[in-house]
């Protein structure tokens, strides 16, 4: 079975997170299903929900579908929530159920280990980091090796891209001064910077800083599905030129030309987005970035145990993520 590295999941913040190591009755990711699907590594996100995350957030305004804006999260609340979620991953490491990757050697070792998968600790939205960045070194010491400055809401560092359809990702201003300092400090420490929820202005701000390969861990091609969360051809070209990658998202709404959040979405659409990016900028810049446990994924795939059905069609599984992580971490 081909070893798979997946660029994004939200399992740590699900209500049944305590059963990730032994097996969950629902959701997409746990250790038994990772083993069954050949998923020997992945980026595990820590995300703090807004206090007003609506159960029915979609609305239509002037022919555009959009999620109602999520309220900002203050630093103190995010720090408490994120610390607890990260502790869940560290506890699994201590129990021997999963290994937290502190360097590329840990990723390499997991490729041939079908028992104990490796996890990269990721902050999805940097609200848990103070604007003076004093907490960033503490997070690095705790194992943080990947960070997205924003989720789809503004914070002290940048403006997240609101989820709209049809819409370009050009939805507002980019990095703040604190955001530029955050990106530069991440590069100094060896923390990958993830651009998936950053709007277009912020994307280009990071590109101009030229601190490492441009990475969008869980996104799709805007040409195929015109969501604000997907990447334009110009963005794809910049990612390729930087030596970066796109982790192709499995979220049905981001794959489809009609934005429908429909689990009957064909698995072929993931292949189509991967093929588009590969033909545009090269297969070495395409990887997997499921958004397991954070989105509706095609029923044909199901969960992490279904990854062989997708990998058989794509033949991209491990090496591109390994290359980009090694570059950032060095």
C-alpha positions as CSV (number, residue, x, y, z in Angstrom):
1,X,0.0,0.0,0.0
2,X,1.3,3.4,-0.9
3,X,2.2,5.7,2.0
4,X,0.1,8.8,2.1
5,X,0.8,12.2,3.7
6,X,-2.3,14.4,4.0
7,X,-1.9,18.2,4.4
8,X,-4.9,19.1,6.6
9,X,-7.4,17.7,9.0
10,X,-9.5,19.0,11.9
11,X,-9.8,15.9,14.0
12,X,-8.2,17.4,17.1
13,X,-11.1,19.8,17.6
14,X,-14.0,17.4,17.1
15,X,-16.1,16.5,20.2
16,X,-14.9,12.9,20.0
17,X,-11.2,13.7,19.9
18,X,-10.5,11.4,22.8
19,X,-11.0,8.4,20.5
20,X,-8.6,9.4,17.7
21,X,-6.0,7.0,19.0
22,X,-8.3,4.0,19.4
23,X,-11.1,4.5,16.8
24,X,-14.1,6.8,16.4
25,X,-17.6,5.9,15.3
26,X,-17.9,8.9,13.1
27,X,-15.8,11.6,11.4
28,X,-13.0,10.9,9.0
29,X,-9.6,10.5,10.8
30,X,-8.4,8.2,13.6
31,X,-5.4,5.9,13.9
32,X,-7.1,2.7,12.9
33,X,-8.5,4.3,9.7
34,X,-5.2,6.0,9.0
35,X,-3.6,2.6,9.1
36,X,-6.3,1.1,6.8
37,X,-5.9,3.8,4.3
38,X,-2.1,4.0,4.3
39,X,-2.2,7.5,5.8
40,X,1.1,7.4,7.7
41,X,1.4,11.2,8.2
42,X,-0.6,14.4,8.2
43,X,-0.9,17.9,9.3
44,X,-3.2,18.1,12.3
45,X,-4.9,21.6,12.7
46,X,-5.7,23.4,15.9
47,X,-8.6,25.9,15.2
48,X,-10.5,28.1,17.6
49,X,-14.2,28.5,16.5
50,X,-15.8,31.9,16.6
51,X,-18.2,32.4,19.4
52,X,-21.0,32.8,16.8
53,X,-20.5,29.9,14.4
54,X,-24.0,29.6,12.9
55,X,-25.6,26.3,12.2
56,X,-27.0,27.6,8.9
57,X,-24.4,30.2,7.9
58,X,-25.0,30.4,4.1
59,X,-26.9,33.4,2.7
60,X,-27.4,34.8,-0.8
61,X,-26.6,38.4,-1.5
62,X,-26.9,39.8,-5.1
63,X,-26.5,36.5,-6.7
64,X,-23.5,35.5,-4.6
65,X,-23.6,32.7,-2.0
66,X,-21.6,33.4,1.1
67,X,-21.0,32.3,4.6
68,X,-22.1,34.9,7.1
69,X,-18.9,36.5,8.5
70,X,-17.4,34.7,11.5
71,X,-16.8,36.9,14.5
72,X,-13.1,37.6,15.5
73,X,-11.6,35.5,18.3
74,X,-9.6,37.3,21.0
75,X,-6.1,36.2,21.9
76,X,-6.8,35.0,25.4
77,X,-9.7,32.7,24.4
78,X,-7.8,31.4,21.4
79,X,-4.7,30.7,23.5
80,X,-6.6,28.7,26.0
81,X,-8.5,26.7,23.4
82,X,-5.5,26.0,21.2
83,X,-3.3,25.0,24.1
84,X,-5.9,22.4,25.1
85,X,-6.2,21.0,21.6
86,X,-2.5,20.8,21.1
87,X,-2.2,19.0,24.4
88,X,-4.4,16.2,22.9
89,X,-1.8,15.6,20.2
90,X,1.1,15.7,22.6
91,X,-0.8,13.2,24.9
92,X,-1.2,10.8,22.0
93,X,2.6,11.1,21.3
94,X,3.3,10.3,24.9
95,X,1.0,7.3,24.8
96,X,2.8,6.0,21.7
97,X,-0.3,6.2,19.5
98,X,1.1,8.9,17.2
99,X,4.4,10.7,16.9
100,X,4.6,14.5,16.7
101,X,7.1,15.5,13.9
102,X,9.8,17.9,15.2
103,X,12.0,17.4,12.1
104,X,12.0,15.8,8.7
105,X,13.7,12.6,10.1
106,X,10.4,11.9,11.9
107,X,8.4,12.2,8.7
108,X,10.9,10.0,6.9
109,X,10.7,7.3,9.6
110,X,6.9,7.2,9.4
111,X,6.8,6.4,5.7
112,X,7.9,2.9,6.4
113,X,6.0,2.5,9.8
114,X,2.5,1.2,9.3
115,X,1.7,1.2,13.0
116,X,2.5,4.7,14.4
117,X,1.6,7.7,12.1
118,X,3.4,11.0,12.3
119,X,1.5,14.3,13.0
120,X,2.6,17.8,12.2
121,X,1.1,20.3,14.7
122,X,-0.5,23.2,12.9
123,X,-2.3,26.4,14.0
124,X,-5.1,27.3,11.7
125,X,-5.4,31.0,12.4
126,X,-2.7,32.6,14.6
127,X,-5.0,34.1,17.3
128,X,-3.3,32.0,19.9
129,X,-0.1,33.9,19.2
130,X,0.2,37.4,20.7
131,X,0.9,40.3,18.3
132,X,4.4,40.7,19.9
133,X,5.1,37.1,19.0
134,X,6.4,36.2,22.4
135,X,4.4,33.0,22.5
136,X,5.7,31.8,19.1
137,X,8.9,30.4,20.6
138,X,6.9,28.5,23.2
139,X,4.7,27.0,20.6
140,X,7.7,26.0,18.5
141,X,9.2,24.3,21.6
142,X,5.9,22.5,22.0
143,X,6.1,21.1,18.5
144,X,4.4,23.7,16.2
145,X,5.8,23.3,12.7
146,X,3.1,24.7,10.5
147,X,0.9,27.8,10.8
148,X,-1.8,29.6,8.9
149,X,-1.9,33.3,9.8
150,X,-5.7,33.4,9.5
151,X,-8.8,31.3,9.1
152,X,-11.6,32.9,7.1
153,X,-11.9,36.0,9.4
154,X,-9.7,39.0,10.2
155,X,-7.2,39.0,13.1
156,X,-4.2,41.0,14.2
157,X,-2.0,39.5,11.5
158,X,-4.1,39.5,8.3
159,X,-7.5,39.2,6.7
160,X,-8.9,35.8,6.1
161,X,-10.8,35.2,2.8
162,X,-14.6,35.0,3.4
163,X,-16.1,32.0,1.8
164,X,-18.1,33.2,-1.2
165,X,-19.3,31.9,-4.5
166,X,-18.8,33.0,-7.2
167,X,-16.0,35.2,-6.1
168,X,-12.3,35.8,-6.6
169,X,-10.0,35.6,-3.5
170,X,-9.4,39.4,-3.8
171,X,-11.6,40.3,-0.9
172,X,-9.8,42.9,1.1
173,X,-6.5,44.1,2.6
174,X,-3.5,41.8,3.2
175,X,-0.9,41.3,5.9
176,X,-0.6,43.8,8.8
177,X,2.8,44.9,10.1
178,X,2.4,42.2,12.8
179,X,1.6,39.7,10.1
180,X,4.7,40.4,8.1
181,X,6.8,40.0,11.3
182,X,5.0,36.7,12.0
183,X,5.8,35.3,8.6
184,X,9.4,36.3,8.8
185,X,9.8,34.9,12.3
186,X,8.2,31.6,11.3
187,X,10.8,31.3,8.5
188,X,13.6,31.9,11.0
189,X,12.3,29.3,13.4
190,X,11.4,26.7,10.7
191,X,7.6,26.8,10.8
192,X,5.8,26.3,7.5
193,X,3.5,29.2,6.6
194,X,0.1,28.0,5.1
195,X,-1.8,30.4,2.8
196,X,-5.1,28.4,2.3
197,X,-7.3,30.9,4.2
198,X,-5.4,34.0,3.3
199,X,-7.0,36.4,0.8
200,X,-5.3,37.3,-2.4
201,X,-3.7,40.5,-1.1
202,X,-2.2,38.6,1.8
203,X,-1.0,35.8,-0.5
204,X,0.9,38.3,-2.6
205,X,2.3,40.0,0.6
206,X,3.7,36.7,1.7
207,X,5.1,36.0,-1.8
208,X,6.9,39.3,-1.8
209,X,8.6,38.5,1.5
210,X,10.2,35.5,-0.3
211,X,10.9,33.5,2.8
212,X,10.1,30.0,1.6
213,X,8.0,27.9,-0.8
214,X,4.4,29.1,-1.1
215,X,2.1,26.5,0.3
216,X,-1.7,26.2,0.3
217,X,-2.4,23.1,2.3
218,X,-6.1,22.6,1.4
219,X,-7.3,24.5,-1.6
220,X,-8.5,23.9,-5.2
221,X,-8.3,25.5,-8.6
222,X,-10.4,28.7,-9.0
223,X,-10.8,28.0,-12.8
224,X,-12.7,24.8,-12.0
225,X,-14.7,26.0,-9.0
226,X,-15.0,29.8,-8.6
227,X,-15.0,29.9,-4.8
228,X,-13.1,32.7,-3.0
229,X,-11.2,29.9,-1.2
230,X,-9.6,28.5,-4.4
231,X,-6.5,29.7,-6.2
232,X,-6.3,31.7,-9.3
233,X,-4.0,30.8,-12.2
234,X,-1.7,33.6,-11.2
235,X,-1.5,32.3,-7.7
236,X,-0.8,28.8,-8.9
237,X,2.0,30.1,-11.1
238,X,3.6,31.8,-8.2
239,X,3.4,28.7,-6.1
240,X,5.1,26.7,-8.8
241,X,7.8,29.3,-9.3
242,X,8.5,29.3,-5.6
243,X,8.9,25.5,-5.4
244,X,5.8,25.2,-3.3
245,X,2.7,23.1,-3.5
246,X,-1.1,22.9,-3.4
247,X,-2.7,20.3,-1.2
248,X,-5.9,19.5,-3.1
249,X,-8.9,19.9,-0.8
250,X,-11.6,17.2,-0.7
251,X,-14.3,19.6,0.4
252,X,-17.3,19.0,-1.9
253,X,-18.3,22.7,-2.1
254,X,-14.8,23.8,-3.1
255,X,-14.5,21.1,-5.8
256,X,-17.8,21.7,-7.6
257,X,-18.7,24.3,-10.2
258,X,-22.0,24.9,-8.5
259,X,-20.7,25.2,-4.9
260,X,-23.1,22.5,-3.7
261,X,-22.1,20.9,-0.4
262,X,-23.2,17.5,-1.7
263,X,-21.6,14.2,-0.5
264,X,-22.6,12.6,-3.8
265,X,-19.8,14.7,-5.4
266,X,-17.8,12.4,-7.7
267,X,-14.3,11.5,-6.5
268,X,-13.2,12.3,-10.0
269,X,-13.5,16.1,-9.2
270,X,-10.5,15.7,-6.8
271,X,-8.6,14.2,-9.6
272,X,-9.7,17.0,-12.0
273,X,-8.4,19.7,-9.6
274,X,-5.1,17.8,-9.1
275,X,-4.7,17.3,-12.8
276,X,-5.4,21.0,-13.5
277,X,-2.8,22.1,-11.1
278,X,-0.3,19.5,-12.3
279,X,-0.7,20.6,-15.9
280,X,-0.4,24.2,-15.0
281,X,2.7,24.2,-12.7
282,X,4.0,20.6,-12.6
283,X,3.1,17.4,-10.8
284,X,5.8,18.1,-8.2
285,X,3.7,20.9,-6.9
286,X,0.5,18.9,-6.2
287,X,-0.3,17.0,-3.0
288,X,-3.3,16.0,-0.9
289,X,-4.9,18.3,1.6
290,X,-8.2,16.7,2.6
291,X,-9.8,18.9,5.2
292,X,-11.0,15.7,6.8
293,X,-13.2,16.4,9.8
294,X,-13.6,20.0,8.7
295,X,-15.8,19.6,5.6
296,X,-18.2,17.4,3.7
297,X,-16.1,15.0,1.5
298,X,-17.3,12.7,-1.3
299,X,-19.2,9.7,0.0
300,X,-17.3,7.6,-2.5
301,X,-14.1,8.3,-0.5
302,X,-15.8,8.1,2.9
303,X,-12.9,8.7,5.3
304,X,-9.1,8.2,5.7
305,X,-9.6,4.4,5.1
306,X,-10.8,5.2,1.6
307,X,-7.6,7.0,0.5
308,X,-6.3,4.0,-1.6
309,X,-9.3,4.6,-4.0
310,X,-8.0,8.1,-4.6
311,X,-4.3,7.5,-4.6
312,X,-4.8,4.8,-7.3
313,X,-6.2,7.5,-9.6
314,X,-3.6,10.2,-8.7
315,X,-0.3,8.6,-7.8
316,X,0.7,11.6,-5.6
317,X,1.0,10.6,-2.0
318,X,4.1,11.5,0.0
319,X,7.2,13.0,-1.6
320,X,5.9,16.5,-2.5
321,X,4.9,17.2,1.1
322,X,8.1,15.8,2.3
323,X,10.2,18.1,0.1
324,X,8.3,21.3,1.1
325,X,8.4,20.5,4.8
326,X,12.1,19.8,4.6
327,X,12.7,23.1,2.9
328,X,10.7,25.2,5.5
329,X,12.1,23.3,8.5
330,X,15.7,23.7,7.4
